[in-house]
Amino acid sequence: MSQGGAGPDQPVILGRVVGLFGVRGWVRVHSWTRPPGNILDFPVWHLDREGGWQAIRLLDAQDRGKSLVARLEGYDDRDAARELLHSDIAVARSDLPPPDEDEYYWSDLFGMTVETVDGAWLGTVDHLIETGANDVLVVRGDRERLIPFVVDDYIVDVDLDRRLIRVDWDPDF
């Protein structure tokens, strides 16, 4: 999988290895999919390792309510699994269903230019935060701004082709 571009092999990050579980190579997984257990539907994960994306087969997984745990091929004990800590988990974009109209994968928004409806440049999308009530764009420019991702209130237009998000936001805020 390449790391750039918008092609079908572009990696889409769905989660991260955040901890170890037991002594037989299981890892704890934080998922950004909704519902979180959807990350377990992919039989092959691509983990961001030192040499780039490494494809690793998912051997077993459990949704334990508040957490997800997984066992990956080639990682049979706790010491081996420790190498996977803090690795992003991705799949090829072609493995994902296309989003519905007016829906976006978070990864589609990263790096997009953000400007006000009056054309004032605010910066680019660094990442998003899930708050429960609504997602929040973290925009980095001359300073960091947190803009609620509420369509029609603050988010006026998302133009994926132009890589531009127009917002109804006071640039001084």
Long-range contacts (C-beta under 8 A, 24 or more apart in sequence): 1-46, 1-53, 1-55, 1-90, 1-92, 3-52, 3-53, 6-93, 7-93, 8-92, 8-93, 8-94, 9-92, 9-93, 9-94, 10-92, 10-93, 11-46, 11-48, 11-53, 11-90, 11-91, 11-92, 11-93, 12-90, 12-91, 12-92, 12-93, 12-96, 12-105, 12-107, 13-48, 13-88, 13-89, 13-90, 13-107, 14-38, 14-39, 14-42, 14-89, 14-90, 14-91, 15-39, 15-88, 15-89, 16-86, 16-87, 16-88, 16-89, 17-47, 17-84, 17-85, 17-86, 17-87, 17-89, 18-85, 18-86, 19-85, 20-78, 20-81, 20-82, 20-85, 21-69, 22-78, 23-77, 23-78, 24-71, 24-76, 24-77, 24-78, 25-71, 25-72, 25-75, 25-76, 25-77, 25-78, 25-80, 25-81, 26-69, 26-70, 26-71, 26-81, 27-69, 27-70, 27-71, 27-72, 27-75, 27-81, 27-84, 27-85, 28-67, 28-68, 28-69, 29-61, 29-67, 29-68, 29-69, 29-70, 29-89, 30-68, 31-68, 32-106, 32-130, 36-63, 36-68, 37-63, 37-68, 39-68, 39-89, 40-68, 40-70, 42-91, 42-95, 44-91, 45-72, 45-89, 45-90, 45-91, 46-89, 46-90, 46-91, 46-92, 47-84, 47-87, 47-88, 47-89, 47-90, 48-87, 48-88, 48-90, 49-87, 53-90, 102-151, 104-158, 104-160, 106-135, 108-160, 109-137, 109-158, 109-165, 111-163, 112-158, 112-163, 112-164, 112-165, 113-163, 113-164, 113-165, 114-139, 114-141, 114-147, 114-164, 114-165, 114-166, 114-167, 115-164, 115-165, 115-166, 115-167, 116-166, 116-167, 116-168, 116-169, 116-170, 116-171, 117-156, 117-166, 117-167, 117-168, 120-171, 122-147, 122-167, 122-169, 122-171, 125-165, 137-165, 145-169, 145-173
